[in-house]
Amino acid sequence: RGELEITDLNRRYLERGLHMTRLLGHLSGENAPDGALDMLLEIGDSVMTHRRRYAVATARLTVTDLLALDQLNPRSIFYQLNEIKTEVELLPNATVNGQYSPFYREVLRLYNTLSLMTPEAMTPEVYSRLESDMENLSDLLAKTYISI
């Protein structure tokens, strides 16, 4: 694949991950409106997966596990970061003289941070920080690969 195609894919993965981060941050907290968790599953196109995987009613922890931390769910935040990590390895200058580029380093930091999280640890504050980090990652992608 070409650099432009890979960069475009990374941008799309970032947009999807950022969108899900914002939704989970606003709709999975204690003050979320009634039906918010079911709405998250609908938006995340994961209703059937949730029913098949969890033999319980929709709950904050199961929705968080599926839409934030599931490495196999193509709608989850972690899945998006994994795809970005895979794609960035194909970009030129991902490493220079054995050093990771700033973009690659930040991707790895976010990936590793999220890979160690549990559903219980995913609070509105964590989502807010992750949202900010992903916005910064988007800016870094633009600065690094989409120069005008």
C-alpha positions, 0 to 999 in steps of 0.5 A: 500500500502507498503512504497516502492510503495507509495515512488515510486508513489511520485517519479513519481508524482514529475517527472511529476510535475517537467517536466511540471514546466520546460516546462511551464517555458520555453514555456509560457513566453513572449519570447516563440517561435510561437506555443509553447502554442499549443505544451504545450497543446499537450505535456500535452494531454490537447487539447480537455480539453482546447477547451471544457473549454475555448471558446477562442484561446490558450493563456498563461493564459488559458494554465497556468490555465490548465497545472499548476493550475488545481487541476482536470487535471491529467497533471497539476503541482498542481494535481501532488502536490495534489497526493503527499500530499495524498500519503505522508499522508500514509507513516510511520513517516509522522508525529512524535509526532504531528510534520510533517516530513521535507518531509511532511512539504515541500510538504504542503508548495509547495501545499499551495503556488501553491493553492494560485497562479493565472495564472497571477502570474505564471511568468518564475521566479515563475516556476524557483523557483518552479522547484528548490523547486521540485528538493529539494523535490525530494532530500528530498524524497530520503534522507527520504525514499530511503536510500542506 
